[in-house]
Amino acid sequence: MENQGQGKNNNNKEDENFTNPYQLKSIMEWYEQYSSLAWSEMYNEYNEYTTSMTEIYKEYIKSPKN
């Protein structure tokens, strides 16, 4: 009977460890930061941004100056 009570307490501690949002968050942040997919997405977004800024700059150059 005593072991059952201790087992429950250990299970609760294990559950707390697996459901701690800060631990999961830090693992996910690390994975997102260092995964090749994250870098690939960031690179693609940078290319899109650069392309759109280039188009804006070209339009600005063409526009008549006041």
N, C-alpha and C positions, 0 to 999 in steps of 0.2 A: 504494500500500500504506500509506503513512504517513497519508494522509487517512482511510483506513478506520479506523485505530486511533483517530484523533482523533474521528471520527464516533461511534464506540462510546462514547467517554468523554462526549461531549456528550449522547448519548442517555441514558446512565446518569444524568447530572445532571438532565436533563429529567424522567426517570422519578421521581427523588427529589423533585423539586419538586411533581409531581402526586400523589405518594403520601405526602407529609408530612402526618401526621394532625393536626398543630397548625394548619396552614393550612386544611384542610377543616373542622376543628372551629370555627375562628373565623368562617368564612363561614356555616356552618350556624347558629351562635349568633346572629349578626347577623340572618340571615334570619328565624329563629324569633322574635327579639325584636321586629323591626319589621314583620313581615308582618301584614296585616289579619286573616288567619285566626288567628294566635296571639293577637291582642288579642281577637278574637271568642270564642275558646275560653276565655280567661281571664275575660272578662266573664260568660260562661255559668256557669262554675264559681263565680264570686263570687255570682251570683244564686242558685244552688243552695245555697251555703253560708249565705247570708243567710236564705233560706227555711227551711232546717233549723234554724238558730239561733232564728228567730222561733217556730217550733213548739215547740222545747225551752223557750224562755222562757215561752210561753203555758202549757205543762204545769206548769212550775215555779210560776207564779202561781196556778194552780188547786189545786195540792197543799196539803193541810193542813199547817200549820206546827206543829212540836213545841214 
